[in-house]
Amino acid sequence: MSDVILEVRDLAVEFATYGGVVKAVRGVSFDVKRGKTLAIVGESGCGKSVTVQSIMGLIPIPPGRITSGSAQLDGREILYLSPDDSGRVRGVEIGMIFQDPMTSLNPTMRVGEQIAETLLVHRGATKRQAIARATELLDMTKIPEAAKRARQYPFEFSGGMLQRAMIAMAIACNPAILVADEPTTALDVTIQAQILELMSELQRDEGMSIILITHDLGVVAQMADDVAVMYAGEIVEHGEVDDVFYRCSHPYTHGLRQAMPRNDPNAQHRLMPIAGSPPDLFHPPDGCGYFARCPYAMRLCEHHRPPLFDIQDDRHRAACWLQHESVTESVDELHQRSRV
């Protein structure tokens, strides 16, 4: 059995709008390994959520359209399934925790019934069996008095409890992959830590793979095994978490790292924001999408799109002309020289 459970290649997605066609995802490729966590990182609007939603058949068609690519789950193509077949993949083989639990649950249904609905549809359970399993799942996600809470409505839950209920719903059918779309955005720091620890425990106990969509590099450092950095609808750097964090090879990743606060009194520094704005995806640039904001941009970058250069075999790659064999300085060396 391959150690890769999900293989995505050259995925491209666009949306037709009144202002023109938005090329939201432009040739994205990545692998998700069994039992591991892949973090997809980038600022808002870079295409993280659209990438995963298109794989799960969740983008509205029209106006959305998958123009090219492949997504194979255990060797089976899932990108172009019929709505019925796609619905059987969602929830059963791939579960998803949505970004805002406040608006993702039906306010008119009891929480236990909403979790049980997944089991009724996908597992053919009786209502009694489904409710009993829903209560077990709430207990598994460390919600106190699970039987009582299963009979309550979403407005009776706190934000952290709602997120736990969403996790219970996502894992109800024991999916092979759990997609977490900004799972801690609306939560305070203490609850964030509890949710992340819960996800880690479930991953260890159930053997799930996790796709974590976030812009919080602290969460990435805590959770991820592999990291894919997205910018302007493309993956600009991909590698193991330590390589991307401590040996980053793309100026955008370096910029994200410089803007990240550090809890180290011996390494205090000013936070350096990335100047400028992302490119207009109605008319994506011919070359590197980061050209207009990059402090180390060359003329070549403006009109020639860089390939993913191998930094360490297949372990670490970056789409930047600075990784060409003719360039002798690293991004860190260029940054240090620019500060002198």
Number of C-alpha atoms within 10 A of each C-alpha: 5 8 12 17 19 21 18 20 15 16 23 22 23 20 19 15 12 5 7 11 15 17 22 23 28 22 17 21 19 19 17 21 21 17 19 22 25 27 30 26 25 25 16 13 15 22 25 29 21 19 23 19 16 22 24 23 21 15 19 11 12 10 11 20 16 19 14 13 17 20 23 17 21 15 12 11 15 19 20 16 15 11 11 8 12 17 15 15 19 20 25 20 15 23 26 24 23 20 20 19 21 18 11 14 20 14 13 10 13 19 27 28 20 20 27 27 19 21 24 17 11 16 13 12 16 12 14 11 14 22 23 15 19 28 26 18 25 27 19 16 22 17 20 12 11 19 17 10 21 26 15 16 18 25 15 13 16 12 19 20 21 22 27 27 29 28 29 27 25 26 25 25 18 16 21 23 30 24 26 23 21 18 25 23 14 16 16 11 11 9 16 18 14 15 22 16 14 17 20 17 13 16 19 13 9 14 16 23 24 28 23 24 22 24 19 16 19 12 17 22 16 13 20 20 18 25 26 28 24 23 25 26 25 25 26 28 25 30 23 17 23 14 18 24 18 10 16 25 26 25 27 23 23 19 18 21 19 16 16 16 14 14 8 8 7 7 7 10 13 9 14 13 12 15 11 10 9 18 17 12 20 16 11 17 19 11 15 25 24 23 23 16 16 18 16 13 17 11 9 13 22 17 13 13 17 20 15 17 21 15 18 10 8 10 12 23 26 26 22 23 21 22 22 14 8 8 9 9 11 16 18 15 10 13 15 10 9 10 6 5
